[in-house]
Amino acid sequence: MTFESIPLPDVADLAVGILGGTGDQGKGLAYRFARAGHRVLVGSRSTERGEAAAAAIASMIGVTGTVSGAANPEAARSSDVVIVAVPWEGHAATVASLRQSLAGKVVIDCVNPLGFDAKGPYPLRVPEGSAAEQTESLLPESRVCAAFHHVSAVLLSDPTVERVEQDVLVLGDDREAVGVVCALAGRIPGMRGVYAGRLRNAAQVEAMTANLIAINRRYKVHAGLRVTDL
Amino acid sequence: MTFESIPLPDVADLAVGILGGTGDQGKGLAYRFARAGHRVLVGSRSTERGEAAAAAIASMIGVTGTVSGAANPEAARSSDVVIVAVPWEGHAATVASLRQSLAGKVVIDCVNPLGFDAKGPYPLRVPEGSAAEQTESLLPESRVCAAFHHVSAVLLSDPTVERVEQDVLVLGDDREAVGVVCALAGRIPGMRGVYAGRLRNAAQVEAMTANLIAINRRYKVHAGLRVTDL
């Protein structure tokens, strides 16, 4: 099977929830999925802030999908697929609190546990191995994948950027869920969703964000990754 | 400074030693540097096997540089830049034994500490953090960088492949040494050497090889990485 010949599901009708949708990464993803025509639910700890972010996104150039805001549990319940984009601090507590709302759903963790000091960014140790594996351990009834770690919030949120030219590495043990996530990534023009291993190989994908930040600082760019020979 | 505007040193005259040059990765790199016109020293535990590998590489299509074989210590001493491409098993012992031969030199670790089980590849825990940091701890008089982790030995060794279209992530704390390594990567047509952080961020670059293997298996390719927006 070549990359192009692997069939992916039609995900155009899926409602995408984004927990922590008021952060830079979450807002950027919400915008891109709304621009791709998806119904998007922007989740926040506070309903008001979720609604404010949703209104701001809905008014952006090119948005054709409906964008609404809600508290995280409501955003989780009302979505078909849910992206976890909350800060690493509080990740475990937020995810654990949503176990019932997220049961049975495809949950995509895009969180990068990073620290920063005078020498720049570095990956934090995570007892479960990675943020994604922490989520998997806290959501045994959900179908947990990891993806969207490396997409620049700056590019995602810039309405003049029509194509986000990079690949999204998708990790997961549930092959059908991985297909959904790969298809979702492909809804953003320029992006491809590429299966890149089981969830136990998520730690280095999360940590690689530190390297991309180092690249950004050295070369003044918004670096992403493209998989070659694919 | 944009990527293209950052000046790199002229490395055309540097002799490149490859420790473990009889393995797939080492042989492939030896071939590419010999094809780029470098003097290449293929190191092995045994002089005879180093010489046999060197003779095989010297006879390959497009080689313009001199290729000679030697035992690892002699290959290290006679080279300007030395690539460590030995198997992870024995990495520490081999590197430690070459401390004096490698003193003062730019040493490039390209080793990926990986395990394999029924579920595929996964990164091994390394007490020092990464193979590259292990090398740094064992070679306090050398200038240790990490690079060339993701280049497919199959593509490197295929004489019909004229351009190896991918980027090489270069890690290191010694800015001048990083420049040498970036320039060396750029000697292989299609490749760019990209600074991607300090050595403490090498672990995830090494571990990412597990993800590339997963991609190779799923899509039947020889995957590498290209940094976008650069």
Boltz contact constraints between the chains, C-beta under 6 A:
constraints:
  - contact:
      token1: [A, 3]
      token2: [B, 219]
      max_distance: 6.0
  - contact:
      token1: [A, 122]
      token2: [B, 200]
      max_distance: 6.0
  - contact:
      token1: [A, 165]
      token2: [B, 228]
      max_distance: 6.0
  - contact:
      token1: [A, 166]
      token2: [B, 228]
      max_distance: 6.0
  - contact:
      token1: [A, 195]
      token2: [B, 218]
      max_distance: 6.0
  - contact:
      token1: [A, 196]
      token2: [B, 211]
      max_distance: 6.0
  - contact:
      token1: [A, 196]
      token2: [B, 214]
      max_distance: 6.0
  - contact:
      token1: [A, 196]
      token2: [B, 215]
      max_distance: 6.0
  - contact:
      token1: [A, 197]
      token2: [B, 211]
      max_distance: 6.0
  - contact:
      token1: [A, 197]
      token2: [B, 214]
      max_distance: 6.0
  - contact:
      token1: [A, 200]
      token2: [B, 122]
      max_distance: 6.0
  - contact:
      token1: [A, 201]
      token2: [B, 210]
      max_distance: 6.0
  - contact:
      token1: [A, 201]
      token2: [B, 211]
      max_distance: 6.0
  - contact:
      token1: [A, 204]
      token2: [B, 204]
      max_distance: 6.0
  - contact:
      token1: [A, 204]
      token2: [B, 207]
      max_distance: 6.0
  - contact:
      token1: [A, 204]
      token2: [B, 208]
      max_distance: 6.0
  - contact:
      token1: [A, 207]
      token2: [B, 204]
      max_distance: 6.0
  - contact:
      token1: [A, 208]
      token2: [B, 204]
      max_distance: 6.0
  - contact:
      token1: [A, 210]
      token2: [B, 201]
      max_distance: 6.0
  - contact:
      token1: [A, 211]
      token2: [B, 196]
      max_distance: 6.0
  - contact:
      token1: [A, 211]
      token2: [B, 197]
      max_distance: 6.0
  - contact:
      token1: [A, 211]
      token2: [B, 201]
      max_distance: 6.0
  - contact:
      token1: [A, 214]
      token2: [B, 196]
      max_distance: 6.0
  - contact:
      token1: [A, 214]
      token2: [B, 197]
      max_distance: 6.0
  - contact:
      token1: [A, 215]
      token2: [B, 196]
      max_distance: 6.0
  - contact:
      token1: [A, 218]
      token2: [B, 195]
      max_distance: 6.0
  - contact:
      token1: [A, 219]
      token2: [B, 3]
      max_distance: 6.0
  - contact:
      token1: [A, 219]
      token2: [B, 230]
      max_distance: 6.0
  - contact:
      token1: [A, 221]
      token2: [B, 229]
      max_distance: 6.0
  - contact:
      token1: [A, 221]
      token2: [B, 230]
      max_distance: 6.0
  - contact:
      token1: [A, 222]
      token2: [B, 229]
      max_distance: 6.0
  - contact:
      token1: [A, 223]
      token2: [B, 227]
      max_distance: 6.0
  - contact:
      token1: [A, 223]
      token2: [B, 229]
      max_distance: 6.0
  - contact:
      token1: [A, 224]
      token2: [B, 228]
      max_distance: 6.0
  - contact:
      token1: [A, 225]
      token2: [B, 225]
      max_distance: 6.0
  - contact:
      token1: [A, 226]
      token2: [B, 226]
      max_distance: 6.0
  - contact:
      token1: [A, 226]
      token2: [B, 228]
      max_distance: 6.0
  - contact:
      token1: [A, 227]
      token2: [B, 223]
      max_distance: 6.0
  - contact:
      token1: [A, 228]
      token2: [B, 165]
      max_distance: 6.0
  - contact:
      token1: [A, 228]
      token2: [B, 166]
      max_distance: 6.0
  - contact:
      token1: [A, 228]
      token2: [B, 224]
      max_distance: 6.0
  - contact:
      token1: [A, 228]
      token2: [B, 226]
      max_distance: 6.0
  - contact:
      token1: [A, 229]
      token2: [B, 221]
      max_distance: 6.0
  - contact:
      token1: [A, 229]
      token2: [B, 222]
      max_distance: 6.0
  - contact:
      token1: [A, 229]
      token2: [B, 223]
      max_distance: 6.0
  - contact:
      token1: [A, 230]
      token2: [B, 219]
      max_distance: 6.0
  - contact:
      token1: [A, 230]
      token2: [B, 221]
      max_distance: 6.0
